[in-house]
Amino acid sequence: MNDFPIVQFVKRHRLRLAASCAALLTAAAVFIFFMVSPAGDGGSLHLIDCPKGAPLYRVAMDMESRGIIRSARIFVWLARIKGDDGKVQAGTYQLNNALSPGEILRKMVAGEVYAVRFAVPEGYSIHQVAELLDGKKIYSKADFLAACSNRDLLQDLKIPGPTVEGYLHPSTYSIPPQMKPEECIRMMVAQFERVNAELFAQLPSKGGLTRHQVVTLASLVEKEAVDARERPLIASVFFNRLKKGMRLQSDPTAVYGVRAFGGSVSREDLQRRTPYNTYLIDGLPPGAIGNPSSAALQAVLSPSSTPYFYFVAKKDGTHFFSATLDQHNRAVTTYLKGAAVRTHSTQSRAEYRNDNPSLTGGR
């Protein structure tokens, strides 16, 4: 009895079918091994760029050439089988060869891009921020400061001052390695705009100050107020002096752009002619001397109502406020006991206070 045709076919091609099945099983095993097995032990760490619109195979080839994965071709197959080949997000990824291809693909689909974090404290000037970024090897101090005074950038951001000083919101930021200084500044100014939008919405009813004047005055308040609770009081002193035509005589303005204000100024500092030195100029300086907090901006928009024209630092970090020069001079004697102090008068001397100097003390 003759075998059925199918049986005859199986008999004739048994070895071929066995070989094909073995090949499929081997391929599946290799694929699974590739998917779950890292290429190394973590000794190879790289930043991998995944540009927007770039083919995944090109990125995979870059990873293969750096030893992060074993096969670019199988990595792309993995992405296609999982339906993730069109879901990979653009950005820069920090990857090492201890990660499996499956883990790498998950990171790229989730958009877990590599970023450097830094925090800008309240009141820091652009010079201090530049030193902070330079210390973290993010930007050179010179490059960041050059971007801060870029005229095209200032015009685009609608900042009327000579630099972006005052508009870099104190906060914590994450930036990818490729971000340029100008892009970082845009991000920080955008944060300033978002956080303070409601504050500035009340500006038309706040005494005729422009937004830039509010920012400028708030930066002085921020530098002077060691105790945050005194911000509205210090703002009231500045407003009272402005209304009476008195110079503001704020110590931090005397050294802005020259060195860090570490708590004291010299007679030479007070006599130095700069556009910011409020011992020598009338009214407000042309721009801020630091980047104020929202609380300092609020203090300027809603200052206390006081008769004060003077204040002097006490040893506990707070100030004694006076309405007359005689009261102020007595307070100077009481609280500073002959130390070199600022009197906020035409006979001003340097006041001692504890400000936040720059990281290096260089400015």
C-alpha positions in Angstrom: 0.0 0.0 0.0 1.4 3.3 -1.1 1.9 6.1 1.5 -0.2 9.1 1.3 1.4 12.0 -0.6 1.8 14.0 2.6 3.6 11.2 4.3 5.9 10.7 1.3 6.6 14.5 1.4 7.5 14.3 5.2 9.7 11.3 4.6 11.5 13.0 1.8 11.9 16.4 3.6 12.3 15.2 7.2 15.8 16.2 7.6 15.2 19.6 5.9 12.3 20.3 8.2 14.3 19.3 11.2 17.1 21.6 10.1 14.7 24.5 9.6 13.1 24.0 13.0 16.5 23.8 14.6 17.5 27.0 12.8 14.3 28.8 14.0 14.8 27.6 17.6 18.4 28.8 17.4 17.5 32.2 16.1 14.8 32.5 18.8 17.3 31.6 21.4 19.9 34.1 20.1 17.2 36.8 19.9 16.0 36.1 23.5 19.6 36.0 24.7 20.3 39.3 23.0 17.2 40.9 24.4 18.0 40.0 28.1 21.7 39.9 28.1 23.9 43.0 28.4 27.0 43.5 26.2 29.4 44.0 29.1 29.9 44.6 32.8 29.2 48.3 32.9 32.7 49.4 32.2 31.7 51.3 29.1 29.6 54.4 29.7 28.6 56.7 26.9 26.2 59.6 26.0 24.2 58.5 23.0 22.4 61.1 20.9 19.1 60.3 19.4 18.3 63.2 17.1 14.7 64.0 16.3 13.7 62.2 13.1 16.9 60.1 12.9 16.4 56.4 11.8 16.6 54.1 14.8 19.1 51.9 12.9 21.5 54.8 12.8 21.3 55.2 16.6 21.6 51.5 17.0 24.8 51.4 14.9 26.2 54.1 17.1 25.5 52.0 20.2 27.0 48.9 18.6 30.2 50.8 17.6 30.6 51.9 21.2 30.1 48.4 22.6 26.8 49.2 24.4 24.9 46.5 22.4 26.1 43.5 20.4 24.0 44.0 17.3 22.3 47.0 15.8 20.2 44.8 13.5 18.8 42.7 16.3 18.1 45.8 18.4 16.0 47.2 15.5 14.2 43.9 15.2 13.5 43.9 18.9 12.0 47.4 18.6 9.8 46.4 15.6 8.6 43.2 17.3 7.6 45.2 20.4 6.0 47.9 18.3 8.4 50.5 19.7 10.4 51.5 16.7 8.3 54.6 16.2 8.1 55.4 19.9 11.7 56.2 20.7 12.0 59.7 21.9 14.7 62.2 20.8 17.3 63.2 23.3 20.6 62.3 24.8 20.8 59.1 26.8 23.5 58.1 29.3 24.0 54.3 28.6 26.4 51.7 29.7 27.1 48.2 28.5 25.6 46.6 31.6 22.1 47.4 30.4 20.3 44.8 28.4 18.9 45.9 24.9 15.4 45.5 26.4 16.3 48.0 29.2 17.9 50.4 26.8 14.8 50.3 24.5 12.6 50.9 27.5 14.6 54.0 28.5 14.5 55.4 25.0 10.7 54.9 24.7 10.1 56.4 28.1 12.3 59.4 27.2 14.6 59.0 30.2 17.1 61.5 28.7 20.3 62.3 30.5 20.4 65.7 32.1 22.6 67.7 34.5 20.9 69.2 37.5 21.8 72.5 39.2 20.1 74.8 41.7 20.1 78.6 41.6 19.8 80.1 45.1 17.6 83.1 45.8 19.5 86.3 45.1 22.4 84.9 43.2 23.7 87.2 40.5 24.4 86.2 36.9 28.1 86.2 38.0 27.5 83.8 40.8 25.3 81.6 38.5 28.1 81.6 35.9 30.6 80.5 38.6 28.2 77.7 39.7 27.8 76.4 36.2 31.5 76.6 35.5 32.2 74.7 38.7 29.9 71.9 37.5 31.6 71.9 34.1 28.3 72.8 32.4 29.4 76.0 30.7 32.5 78.2 31.1 31.9 81.3 33.1 32.9 83.5 30.1 30.4 81.8 27.7 27.5 82.0 30.1 28.1 85.7 30.9 28.4 86.5 27.2 25.0 84.9 26.6 23.6 86.9 29.5 24.3 90.1 27.7 23.5 88.9 24.2 21.5 91.8 22.7 19.5 89.7 20.3 18.5 87.4 23.1 17.6 90.3 25.4 15.4 91.8 22.6 13.8 88.5 21.9 13.0 88.0 25.7 11.8 91.6 26.0 14.2 92.4 28.8 15.0 96.1 28.8 18.2 95.9 31.0 21.8 95.4 29.9 21.7 91.7 30.9 19.2 89.1 31.9 20.0 89.8 35.5 16.9 89.6 37.6 15.0 87.3 35.3 16.8 83.9 36.0 14.3 82.4 38.4 15.9 80.8 41.5 15.0 77.1 41.1 16.4 73.7 40.3 17.0 72.9 36.7 17.8 69.9 34.6 19.5 70.4 31.2 20.9 68.0 28.6 24.6 68.2 27.8 24.0 69.7 24.4 21.9 72.7 25.6 23.6 76.0 24.7 23.9 78.8 27.2 21.3 80.8 25.4 18.8 77.9 25.5 19.5 77.5 29.2 18.8 81.2 29.8 15.6 81.0 27.8 14.5 78.1 30.0 15.2 80.0 33.2 13.5 83.2 32.0 10.5 81.1 31.0 10.3 79.7 34.5 10.5 83.3 35.8 7.5 84.2 33.6 5.4 81.2 34.7 6.0 81.4 38.4 5.5 85.2 38.6 2.7 85.7 36.1 0.1 86.2 38.8 2.3 88.6 40.7 2.8 90.8 37.7 -0.9 90.7 36.9 -1.4 93.1 39.8 1.3 95.5 38.6 -1.0 98.2 37.1 -2.4 99.0 40.6 0.9 99.1 42.3 2.1 102.7 42.2 3.2 103.1 38.6 6.4 101.0 38.7 7.3 99.2 35.6 7.9 95.4 35.7 11.7 96.0 35.2 11.7 98.5 38.1 10.0 96.0 40.3 12.5 93.3 39.5 15.4 95.8 40.0 14.1 96.9 43.4 13.3 93.4 44.5 16.9 92.4 43.8 18.1 95.0 46.3 15.6 93.8 48.8 16.7 90.2 48.4 20.4 91.1 49.0 19.6 93.2 52.0 17.1 90.9 53.8 19.0 88.3 55.7 15.8 87.5 57.6 13.1 86.8 54.9 10.4 88.3 57.2 12.0 91.7 56.8 11.6 92.0 53.1 8.4 94.1 53.2 10.0 96.4 55.8 13.2 96.9 53.7 11.1 97.5 50.7 9.2 100.3 52.6 12.5 102.0 53.4 13.5 102.1 49.8 10.1 103.4 48.7 10.2 106.1 51.4 13.7 107.2 50.3 12.6 107.2 46.6 9.6 109.4 47.4 11.7 111.8 49.3 14.3 112.0 46.6 17.0 110.4 48.8 19.6 108.1 47.3 19.0 104.4 48.2 22.6 103.8 49.4 22.4 100.1 49.3 25.7 98.4 50.0 25.4 95.5 47.5 25.0 97.9 44.6 28.4 99.4 45.4 30.3 96.2 44.6 28.0 94.7 41.9 30.0 93.7 38.9 33.2 94.1 40.8 33.3 91.4 43.5 31.0 89.3 45.7 29.2 91.2 48.5 30.3 89.2 51.4 28.8 91.4 54.1 30.9 94.6 54.1 32.0 97.3 51.8 34.9 99.8 52.0 35.0 103.5 51.6 36.6 102.9 48.2 33.7 100.7 47.2 31.2 103.5 48.1 33.1 106.0 46.0 33.5 103.7 43.0 31.6 105.2 40.0 29.5 102.5 38.3 25.9 102.8 36.9 24.8 100.6 39.8 26.3 102.3 42.8 23.3 103.8 44.6 25.6 105.9 46.8 26.4 107.9 43.7 23.3 107.7 41.5 19.8 108.9 42.0 16.9 106.5 41.9 17.2 102.9 40.8 20.2 101.3 39.0 19.7 100.4 35.3 18.9 96.8 36.2 18.9 94.2 38.9 21.9 93.2 41.0 20.8 89.6 41.5 17.9 87.2 40.7 15.2 87.8 43.3 12.8 85.3 44.7 9.0 85.6 44.2 8.8 86.6 47.9 11.1 89.6 47.2 9.0 90.6 44.2 5.9 90.4 46.4 7.5 92.5 49.0 8.1 95.3 46.5 4.5 95.0 45.1 3.1 95.0 48.7 5.6 96.8 50.9 4.8 97.5 54.6 3.6 101.0 55.4 6.2 102.5 57.7 7.9 105.8 58.6 11.3 104.3 58.2 14.2 105.8 56.2 17.1 103.9 57.7 18.1 100.4 58.9 21.1 98.9 60.5 22.1 95.3 61.0 21.9 93.7 64.4 24.1 90.8 65.4 21.2 88.2 65.0 20.8 88.9 61.3 17.8 91.2 61.6 17.8 95.0 61.3 16.8 97.9 63.5 14.7 100.4 61.5 14.7 104.1 62.2 12.5 107.0 61.0 15.1 109.7 61.7 18.9 110.0 61.3 19.3 110.7 65.0 17.5 107.4 65.9 19.6 105.6 63.3 22.9 107.0 64.6 22.0 105.8 68.1 21.1 102.4 66.8 24.4 102.2 65.1 26.1 102.9 68.4 23.9 100.4 70.2 24.1 97.5 67.8 27.4 97.8 66.1 29.5 99.3 68.9 31.9 101.2 66.8 32.2 98.6 64.0 32.4 99.9 60.5 28.8 100.2 59.4 26.5 101.8 56.8 24.3 104.6 58.1 22.1 105.1 55.0 23.0 108.8 55.2 25.3 111.2 53.6 27.9 110.1 56.2 27.5 106.5 55.2 30.0 103.8 56.2 30.1 100.1 55.5 27.5 97.9 57.2 28.3 94.4 58.3 25.8 91.7 57.3 25.9 88.1 56.3 25.1 87.8 52.6 25.6 84.8 50.4 28.8 85.3 48.5 29.7 83.6 45.3 31.2 80.1 45.4 34.7 81.3 44.8 34.5 84.8 46.4 35.7 86.2 43.1 32.7 88.4 42.5 
